[in-house]
Amino acid sequence: MPATNFNYASYAGYESFAAAIIFVVAYIPLACYYPFLWFKLRSGTVFTMILFSQVRIVAFVIRAVMIKDEAAAETEGLFIADQVLFSAGFLGLLLAAYELVLAREARLSKTTNEKQTSTRSRRTIFHVAGMASVALAITAATKATSDPDAASTYRKASTIIFLVMAVFQSIQAIMLIRKERSHPEEYAGTPMSNSVGVKHGALLLGAISALCLVREVFYTATFSDTAKAYNEAYWYPLSALPEILIFSLFAAPGLIPAKVRDNKIPLLPSSSY
């Protein structure tokens, strides 16, 4: 077991109190906006954004507290909680992007039983892979100081799974962009057709997917060098910044469809997103 005075904040490279507070403040405006959007759309994707914002705010607050308070910095539970929150939060972004791509794809193709089965299978695999990655990340965090070698192995496995998911999501987004450009008439004259999220939704999802990929490429490139992965000079621009940009892009008007109500025809097919 690690010594009781082990400084987890120093181990994890937590240094800039100001940067942590800046990100807390940066998340607050949209964290307040998304609940209002949920009442309007009743969308699972919006609810995911609400949870993500709360998770990120708490994670950055923990980070700031561990930087400023020595007793907190030596608390293993806070360190593990912070690591878990950062891993689990990203999964929400990735799954939300994937669901929106599926929703827009459904608009462009005829629905058949075979396609519905294929979509359900892909969704299940994607979700299970994401949960497995988070579970591995949690295990890595709990073993970070007691068994560094095992923690490194779990961290690498988690990172590789997330990387594969991000690559797959990027490919899906590229295919969607090509499909929408090949069928522009599908979006002509639809409700909210002037909304940026409707007109340029595929491009926005492409940007979101690219930012997810940037984050995972960073973690993949540094999973053998924990010091560099934790270095705030790299971590903030290549991990924290892409996440808040993704979070902001999801707020584009019309990108997230409303759930079906009554007999109205939705802008995009929607069930759980």
C-alpha positions as CSV (number, residue, x, y, z in Angstrom):
1,M,0.0,0.0,0.0
2,P,1.2,3.5,-0.7
3,A,2.4,5.7,2.2
4,T,-0.3,7.9,3.7
5,N,1.5,11.0,2.7
6,F,1.8,10.1,-0.9
7,N,0.9,13.2,-3.0
8,Y,-1.5,12.0,-5.7
9,A,-1.8,15.5,-7.2
10,S,1.9,15.7,-7.9
11,Y,1.9,12.1,-9.2
12,A,-0.9,13.0,-11.6
13,G,0.7,16.2,-12.7
14,Y,-2.0,18.5,-11.2
15,E,-0.3,21.9,-11.1
16,S,-2.3,24.8,-12.5
17,F,-5.1,25.8,-10.1
18,A,-6.1,28.7,-12.5
19,A,-6.5,26.3,-15.5
20,A,-8.8,24.0,-13.5
21,I,-11.0,26.9,-12.3
22,I,-11.1,28.4,-15.9
23,F,-12.5,25.1,-17.1
24,V,-15.0,25.0,-14.3
25,V,-16.2,28.5,-15.3
26,A,-16.2,27.6,-19.0
27,Y,-18.5,24.7,-18.5
28,I,-21.1,26.6,-16.4
29,P,-22.9,28.5,-19.2
30,L,-23.8,25.4,-21.3
31,A,-24.4,23.4,-18.1
32,C,-27.2,25.9,-17.4
33,Y,-28.4,25.9,-21.0
34,Y,-28.7,22.2,-21.6
35,P,-31.5,21.7,-18.9
36,F,-33.6,24.2,-20.8
37,L,-32.9,22.4,-24.0
38,W,-34.0,19.1,-22.5
39,F,-37.4,20.5,-21.5
40,K,-37.8,21.5,-25.2
41,L,-36.5,18.4,-26.9
42,R,-36.9,15.7,-24.2
43,S,-33.9,14.0,-25.8
44,G,-31.6,11.4,-24.3
45,T,-28.6,13.1,-26.0
46,V,-29.4,16.4,-24.2
47,F,-29.6,14.5,-20.9
48,T,-26.2,13.0,-21.6
49,M,-24.8,16.5,-22.1
50,I,-26.4,17.6,-18.8
51,L,-24.7,14.6,-17.0
52,F,-21.4,15.2,-18.8
53,S,-21.3,18.9,-17.8
54,Q,-21.9,18.0,-14.1
55,V,-19.3,15.3,-14.2
56,R,-16.7,17.6,-15.7
57,I,-17.4,20.5,-13.3
58,V,-17.0,18.1,-10.4
59,A,-13.9,16.6,-11.8
60,F,-12.2,20.0,-12.3
61,V,-13.3,21.1,-8.9
62,I,-11.7,18.0,-7.4
63,R,-8.6,18.8,-9.4
64,A,-8.5,22.3,-8.1
65,V,-9.0,21.3,-4.5
66,M,-6.2,18.7,-4.8
67,I,-3.8,21.3,-6.1
68,K,-4.6,23.8,-3.3
69,D,-5.1,21.5,-0.3
70,E,-2.3,19.1,0.7
71,A,-4.6,16.9,2.7
72,A,-6.8,16.5,-0.4
73,A,-3.8,15.9,-2.6
74,E,-2.9,12.9,-0.3
75,T,-6.4,11.4,-0.5
76,E,-6.4,8.4,-2.7
77,G,-10.2,8.3,-3.0
78,L,-10.3,11.8,-4.5
79,F,-7.6,10.9,-7.0
80,I,-9.5,7.7,-8.1
81,A,-12.8,9.6,-8.3
82,D,-11.2,12.3,-10.5
83,Q,-9.7,9.7,-12.8
84,V,-13.0,7.8,-13.0
85,L,-15.0,10.9,-13.8
86,F,-12.7,11.9,-16.6
87,S,-12.9,8.5,-18.2
88,A,-16.6,7.9,-17.8
89,G,-17.4,11.4,-19.0
90,F,-15.7,11.0,-22.4
91,L,-17.7,7.8,-23.1
92,G,-20.9,9.9,-22.9
93,L,-19.6,12.2,-25.6
94,L,-18.6,9.4,-27.9
95,L,-21.9,7.5,-27.5
96,A,-23.9,10.7,-28.1
97,A,-22.0,11.4,-31.3
98,Y,-22.5,7.8,-32.5
99,E,-26.3,7.9,-31.8
100,L,-26.7,11.1,-33.8
101,V,-24.8,9.7,-36.8
102,L,-27.2,6.7,-36.7
103,A,-30.2,9.0,-36.5
104,R,-29.0,11.0,-39.6
105,E,-28.1,7.8,-41.5
106,A,-31.6,6.5,-41.0
107,R,-33.0,9.6,-42.7
108,L,-31.0,8.8,-45.9
109,S,-31.9,5.1,-46.3
110,K,-35.0,3.0,-46.3
111,T,-35.6,1.1,-43.1
112,T,-35.7,-2.7,-43.3
113,N,-35.7,-5.4,-40.7
114,E,-32.1,-6.3,-41.7
115,K,-30.9,-2.8,-41.3
116,Q,-32.7,-2.4,-38.0
117,T,-31.1,-5.6,-36.7
118,S,-27.6,-4.5,-38.0
119,T,-28.0,-1.1,-36.3
120,R,-29.0,-2.6,-33.0
121,S,-26.1,-5.0,-33.2
122,R,-23.6,-2.2,-33.9
123,R,-25.1,-0.1,-31.2
124,T,-24.8,-2.9,-28.6
125,I,-21.2,-3.6,-29.6
126,F,-20.3,0.0,-29.4
127,H,-21.9,0.5,-26.0
128,V,-20.3,-2.7,-24.5
129,A,-16.9,-1.7,-25.8
130,G,-17.3,1.7,-24.2
131,M,-18.3,0.2,-20.9
132,A,-15.4,-2.2,-21.0
133,S,-13.0,0.7,-21.7
134,V,-14.3,2.6,-18.7
135,A,-14.1,-0.4,-16.4
136,L,-10.5,-0.9,-17.4
137,A,-9.7,2.8,-16.8
138,I,-11.3,2.6,-13.3
139,T,-9.2,-0.5,-12.6
140,A,-6.1,1.3,-13.8
141,A,-6.8,4.3,-11.5
142,T,-7.3,2.0,-8.4
143,K,-3.9,0.3,-9.1
144,A,-2.0,3.4,-10.1
145,T,0.2,3.5,-7.0
146,S,-0.1,0.1,-5.5
147,D,0.7,-1.8,-8.8
148,P,2.0,0.6,-11.5
149,D,2.7,-2.2,-14.0
150,A,-0.8,-3.6,-13.8
151,A,-2.2,-0.1,-13.9
152,S,-0.2,0.6,-17.1
153,T,-1.5,-2.5,-18.7
154,Y,-5.1,-1.7,-17.9
155,R,-4.7,1.9,-19.0
156,K,-3.3,0.8,-22.4
157,A,-6.1,-1.6,-23.0
158,S,-8.7,1.1,-22.1
159,T,-7.0,3.6,-24.4
160,I,-6.8,1.2,-27.3
161,I,-10.5,0.4,-27.0
162,F,-11.4,4.1,-27.0
163,L,-9.1,4.7,-29.9
164,V,-10.7,2.0,-32.0
165,M,-14.1,3.4,-31.1
166,A,-13.0,7.0,-32.0
167,V,-11.6,5.7,-35.4
168,F,-14.8,3.8,-36.1
169,Q,-16.9,6.9,-35.2
170,S,-14.8,9.1,-37.5
171,I,-15.3,6.7,-40.4
172,Q,-19.0,6.6,-39.8
173,A,-19.1,10.5,-39.8
174,I,-17.1,10.6,-43.1
175,M,-19.5,8.2,-44.7
176,L,-22.4,10.3,-43.4
177,I,-21.0,13.4,-44.9
178,R,-20.6,11.7,-48.3
179,K,-24.1,10.4,-48.2
180,E,-25.6,13.7,-47.4
181,R,-23.7,15.4,-50.2
182,S,-25.0,12.7,-52.5
183,H,-28.6,13.3,-51.4
184,P,-29.0,17.0,-50.7
185,E,-32.6,16.8,-51.7
186,E,-33.4,14.8,-48.6
187,Y,-32.9,18.0,-46.5
188,A,-34.5,20.5,-48.8
189,G,-37.7,22.0,-47.4
190,T,-37.6,20.2,-44.1
191,P,-38.7,21.9,-40.8
192,M,-35.9,24.0,-39.4
193,S,-34.0,23.5,-42.6
194,N,-32.2,26.8,-42.0
195,S,-30.9,25.6,-38.7
196,V,-27.1,25.2,-38.7
197,G,-27.5,21.8,-37.0
198,V,-29.8,20.5,-39.7
199,K,-28.0,22.1,-42.7
200,H,-24.5,21.2,-41.6
201,G,-25.1,18.5,-39.1
202,A,-23.0,15.9,-40.8
203,L,-20.0,18.3,-40.9
204,L,-20.6,19.2,-37.2
205,L,-20.6,15.5,-36.3
206,G,-17.5,15.1,-38.4
207,A,-15.8,17.8,-36.4
208,I,-17.0,16.2,-33.1
209,S,-15.6,12.8,-34.3
210,A,-12.3,14.4,-35.3
211,L,-11.9,16.0,-31.8
212,C,-12.7,12.7,-30.2
213,L,-10.0,11.2,-32.3
214,V,-7.5,13.9,-31.4
215,R,-8.1,13.1,-27.7
216,E,-7.6,9.4,-28.2
217,V,-4.5,9.8,-30.4
218,F,-2.9,11.9,-27.6
219,Y,-3.6,9.2,-25.0
220,T,-2.4,6.4,-27.3
221,A,0.8,8.3,-28.1
222,T,1.5,8.8,-24.4
223,F,0.3,5.6,-22.7
224,S,3.8,4.4,-22.3
225,D,4.9,7.7,-20.9
226,T,2.7,8.6,-17.9
227,A,4.6,11.8,-17.1
228,K,3.9,13.2,-20.6
229,A,0.2,12.0,-20.5
230,Y,-0.3,13.9,-17.2
231,N,1.8,16.9,-18.3
232,E,-0.7,19.8,-18.3
233,A,1.1,21.5,-21.1
234,Y,-0.1,18.6,-23.3
235,W,-3.2,17.4,-21.4
236,Y,-5.1,20.7,-21.5
237,P,-4.8,21.4,-25.2
238,L,-5.1,17.8,-26.4
239,S,-7.6,16.3,-23.9
240,A,-9.5,18.9,-21.9
241,L,-9.9,21.5,-24.8
242,P,-11.2,19.0,-27.4
243,E,-13.8,17.8,-24.9
244,I,-15.2,21.2,-24.1
245,L,-15.2,22.0,-27.9
246,I,-17.2,18.8,-28.5
247,F,-19.6,19.7,-25.7
248,S,-20.1,23.2,-27.3
249,L,-20.7,21.8,-30.8
250,F,-23.5,19.6,-29.5
251,A,-25.4,22.8,-28.6
252,A,-25.6,23.8,-32.3
253,P,-29.3,24.5,-33.0
254,G,-31.0,21.6,-34.7
255,L,-28.2,19.1,-34.3
256,I,-29.9,17.1,-31.6
257,P,-33.4,16.0,-32.8
258,A,-36.5,16.1,-30.6
259,K,-38.1,12.8,-29.6
260,V,-41.3,11.9,-31.5
261,R,-44.4,13.3,-30.0
262,D,-48.0,12.6,-30.9
263,N,-48.4,12.2,-34.7
264,K,-45.8,14.8,-35.6
265,I,-43.1,13.8,-38.1
266,P,-39.7,14.4,-36.5
267,L,-36.9,16.2,-38.3
268,L,-34.8,13.1,-37.8
269,P,-35.8,9.6,-36.7
270,S,-35.4,9.4,-33.0
271,S,-36.1,6.9,-30.2
272,S,-33.5,7.0,-27.5
273,Y,-31.3,9.8,-28.6
